[in-house]
Amino acid sequence: MEEREQVDIRTLSPQEFWAQRRRLGDIYRRAYRGLEIYAYTFPGEVHSYLRWLYRGDPEMFLVAYNGGEPVGFLSGHRYWYDRQLGEVGNIHEFVVDPEFHRRGIGRALLREAIRRFSRDHSWVMLWVGEGNKRARAFYRKMGFEEVGRAGIWIKMRKHISKESL
Ligand SMILES: CC(C)(COP(=O)(O)OP(=O)(O)OC[C@H]1O[C@@H](n2cnc3c(N)ncnc32)[C@H](O)[C@@H]1OP(=O)(O)O)[C@@H](O)C(=O)NCCC(=O)NCCS
């Protein structure tokens, strides 16, 4: 399926990340409204978390722009270690501004992340909150399967070699 929204996806230089961190933090907080149990909420925590995400793998910190404005981002880390699968690509965070939900932006971000992960990995995995029905529906639609649980978190994974979304 084609994206329904004109969206430009790219990585950020450290300077760009620094300049945009507050905007990205605002998108993160808005996206988790009503789901705060799965998110950081204090501004200082959110900023430290975003820095940690970015520094962990700048090439996998993907930001979606619509009309020049950031509207979502996905943070992946390559070479994550999974007990069952060994080295995998891991999606740590993934948010789209609620004003832009259901317009294909999440799909576009995930597609770009998978394109990049598939250079080195056959699997991508993530943890999602058990009560996060929207995200679980999204990931299932994108071909992820639920393979485990730890407390309030559900583990999902997707085989990505020679596959497209
Ligand atoms: C998960 C999230 C990133 C999806 O972003 P999005 O841009 O709205 O997703 P898309 O528009 O690309 O959706 C693609 C498909 O996923 C499915 N989907 C998306 N949102 C859904 C929902 N609320 N309910 C059911 N299915 C949904 C649909 O099949 C959709 O296709 P369709 O609109 O043609 O039916 C977004 O809901 C979000 O930011 N959630 C809050 C933060 C979060 O929970 N992140 C995940 C952390 S693990």
Ligand as a Chemical Component Dictionary entry (heavy atoms), coordinates in Angstrom:
data_LIG
# 
_chem_comp.id                   LIG 
_chem_comp.type                 NON-POLYMER 
_chem_comp.pdbx_formal_charge   0 
_chem_comp.three_letter_code    LIG 
# 
loop_
_chem_comp_atom.comp_id 
_chem_comp_atom.atom_id 
_chem_comp_atom.alt_atom_id 
_chem_comp_atom.type_symbol 
_chem_comp_atom.charge 
_chem_comp_atom.model_Cartn_x 
_chem_comp_atom.model_Cartn_y 
_chem_comp_atom.model_Cartn_z 
_chem_comp_atom.pdbx_ordinal 
LIG C1  C1  C 0 1.727  2.811  16.586 1  
LIG C2  C2  C 0 1.770  4.108  15.780 2  
LIG C3  C3  C 0 3.239  4.557  15.639 3  
LIG C4  C4  C 0 1.175  3.855  14.371 4  
LIG O1  O1  O 0 1.351  5.029  13.572 5  
LIG P1  P1  P 0 0.334  5.454  12.385 6  
LIG O2  O2  O 0 1.045  6.477  11.562 7  
LIG O3  O3  O 0 -0.975 5.861  12.944 8  
LIG O4  O4  O 0 0.160  4.089  11.583 9  
LIG P2  P2  P 0 -0.311 3.891  10.044 10 
LIG O5  O5  O 0 -1.233 4.997  9.657  11 
LIG O6  O6  O 0 0.908  3.729  9.198  12 
LIG O7  O7  O 0 -1.106 2.527  10.167 13 
LIG C5  C5  C 0 -0.872 1.433  9.316  14 
LIG C6  C6  C 0 -1.888 0.339  9.609  15 
LIG O8  O8  O 0 -1.736 -0.124 10.975 16 
LIG C7  C7  C 0 -3.027 -0.448 11.513 17 
LIG N1  N1  N 0 -3.362 0.484  12.600 18 
LIG C8  C8  C 0 -2.776 1.674  12.891 19 
LIG N2  N2  N 0 -3.374 2.252  13.957 20 
LIG C9  C9  C 0 -4.376 1.415  14.319 21 
LIG C10 C10 C 0 -5.373 1.477  15.331 22 
LIG N3  N3  N 0 -5.474 2.538  16.156 23 
LIG N4  N4  N 0 -6.262 0.435  15.431 24 
LIG C11 C11 C 0 -6.187 -0.612 14.571 25 
LIG N5  N5  N 0 -5.262 -0.720 13.578 26 
LIG C12 C12 C 0 -4.372 0.278  13.458 27 
LIG C13 C13 C 0 -4.032 -0.236 10.377 28 
LIG O9  O9  O 0 -4.156 -1.451 9.678  29 
LIG C14 C14 C 0 -3.313 0.820  9.525  30 
LIG O10 O10 O 0 -3.719 0.807  8.175  31 
LIG P3  P3  P 0 -5.106 1.551  7.738  32 
LIG O11 O11 O 0 -5.096 2.908  8.376  33 
LIG O12 O12 O 0 -5.000 1.578  6.242  34 
LIG O13 O13 O 0 -6.204 0.683  8.252  35 
LIG C15 C15 C 0 0.919  5.232  16.459 36 
LIG O14 O14 O 0 -0.366 4.718  16.750 37 
LIG C16 C16 C 0 1.502  5.809  17.743 38 
LIG O15 O15 O 0 2.305  6.752  17.719 39 
LIG N6  N6  N 0 1.072  5.273  18.909 40 
LIG C17 C17 C 0 1.456  5.835  20.216 41 
LIG C18 C18 C 0 2.885  5.464  20.599 42 
LIG C19 C19 C 0 3.068  3.959  20.607 43 
LIG O16 O16 O 0 2.265  3.230  21.153 44 
LIG N7  N7  N 0 4.190  3.498  19.995 45 
LIG C20 C20 C 0 4.532  2.080  19.938 46 
LIG C21 C21 C 0 5.519  1.766  20.990 47 
LIG S1  S1  S 0 6.011  0.058  21.007 48 
# 
loop_
_chem_comp_bond.comp_id 
_chem_comp_bond.atom_id_1 
_chem_comp_bond.atom_id_2 
_chem_comp_bond.value_order 
_chem_comp_bond.pdbx_ordinal 
LIG C1  C2  SING 1  
LIG C2  C3  SING 2  
LIG C2  C4  SING 3  
LIG C2  C15 SING 4  
LIG C4  O1  SING 5  
LIG O1  P1  SING 6  
LIG P1  O2  DOUB 7  
LIG P1  O3  SING 8  
LIG P1  O4  SING 9  
LIG O4  P2  SING 10 
LIG P2  O5  DOUB 11 
LIG P2  O6  SING 12 
LIG P2  O7  SING 13 
LIG O7  C5  SING 14 
LIG C5  C6  SING 15 
LIG C6  O8  SING 16 
LIG C6  C14 SING 17 
LIG O8  C7  SING 18 
LIG C7  N1  SING 19 
LIG C7  C13 SING 20 
LIG N1  C8  SING 21 
LIG N1  C12 SING 22 
LIG C8  N2  DOUB 23 
LIG N2  C9  SING 24 
LIG C9  C10 SING 25 
LIG C9  C12 DOUB 26 
LIG C10 N3  SING 27 
LIG C10 N4  DOUB 28 
LIG N4  C11 SING 29 
LIG C11 N5  DOUB 30 
LIG N5  C12 SING 31 
LIG C13 O9  SING 32 
LIG C13 C14 SING 33 
LIG C14 O10 SING 34 
LIG O10 P3  SING 35 
LIG P3  O11 DOUB 36 
LIG P3  O12 SING 37 
LIG P3  O13 SING 38 
LIG C15 O14 SING 39 
LIG C15 C16 SING 40 
LIG C16 O15 DOUB 41 
LIG C16 N6  SING 42 
LIG N6  C17 SING 43 
LIG C17 C18 SING 44 
LIG C18 C19 SING 45 
LIG C19 O16 DOUB 46 
LIG C19 N7  SING 47 
LIG N7  C20 SING 48 
LIG C20 C21 SING 49 
LIG C21 S1  SING 50 
# 
